Amino acid sequence: MANSDELITSVGKNSNDTAALVWSVADDLVGAYKPHEYGLVILPMTVIKRFHDCLLPTHQAVLDTYKKVEKLAVKDGFLRKASGYQFYNTSPFTFKTLIADPENIVDNFKAYLNGFSDNV
């Protein structure tokens, strides 16, 4: 069975892939969390990962648009248009760049989460 990092990078819309990802993450959580605490981690991370995967193709366009409009009072519409969704993320981080810097993952992940639009 593949480890969770491999599944995170390859998970698609297929529910079997998503289920395999969830169980592999649960396997990784052994020791860090008690089984009754898994839901506190797995569900939120699954939702965040789905948002990430949706936004990844337009991530650079959102960052470029954000640079252009960051000083404007009203920028939400520009960023939603750039993302192609009703939500967006202006953080420069992706899951790939987050795991590439394990020493700073806590601060970087907080910055990633804070980059989401208010409606997320």
Secondary structure, DSSP 8 states (H G I E B T S, - for coil): ---HHHHHHH--S-HHHHHHHHHHHHHHHBTTB-GGGHHHHHHHHHHHHHHHHHHGGGHHHHHHHHHHHTTSS--HHHHHHHHTSS--B--S--HHHHHT-GGGHHHHHHHHHHTB-TT-
